[in-house]
Amino acid sequence: MLVEKGKTFIGKFNKDDDLLLALNAFCGSKNIKTGVFSIIGAVQKASVGYYDQDKKVYTNNIELNKKMEIVSCQGNISLKDGKICVHAHISLSDEAGKCFGGHLIPGTVIWAAEYYIQELRGSELNRKYDSETGLSLWREE
Ligand code: ZN
């Protein structure tokens, strides 16, 4: 589907806030219904999910209780059941440069987080349950 660039935001989230909740709150406050984003910075600890494709459930909430760099955190914003839905994946590195990552879930505590958020405008992008994957995927109406 065709979209056009809307507003562009750049800034930082607050230390000690939850990364995913801060991102959700920001998108809600700016009414960003469609968009993409990129975040770098550092976290005090992180929580990521892993989706088991055979069982079709998020089987693991991986708790990473260490201070790490946000190597990359990217994702998109769309609608699910009429509400703003932020989908983010994150890569994190430790003091040895080892990387961890996954589907961002609540429990990731910000040390510093610099965001770039691009709102997109056009048709709505809606998530609907997809029985083949067990995920809520985009469906064009
Ligand atoms: Zn995901």
Residues whose N, C-alpha, C, O or C-beta is under 5 A from the ligand:
A	BS01	ZN	A88 H103
